[in-house]
Amino acid sequence: MLPLDASRLEAQLRSAVGAAVERTSLRGVARAVGLSPTGLGKFLTGSKPYPATRRKLERWFAAQARSTRGALAGGDALHVVRVLLHDLPPDAQPAAQERLLATLESVYAASRGGAPDWLRSLRSGLPRA
């Protein structure tokens, strides 16, 4: 869906999951994500996740990113966008992504506060449709 480096995004997910497991436990994180401990363990050791598993991981990641760091970063925002648009047909996702980002940019421009760092970072990594 998004033209950014998928392996980098997957590594980001793996890193976040690994850190959470170190802080708590594999079972606890698996329960929070909605996966079996075995499935989460396989992901941590490098297994490529199925699309449904990736969506669960991205939902968990988006919730964790905001609650643990207090601010959204560009990579975090990318996972949020993927979660928001995953129900659309794959061929409709790029245009929907563009509309979503354009709307967010418009909302922030109207507030005269300017776009936040995460939105500028997200936009700078994506080609305009």
PyMOL commands that set and color helices and strands:
alter all, ss='L'
color gray80, all
select helices_A, chain A and resi 6-23+26-33+37-44+51-69+74-85+90-110+117-124
alter helices_A, ss='H'
color red, helices_A
deselect
rebuild
show_as cartoon
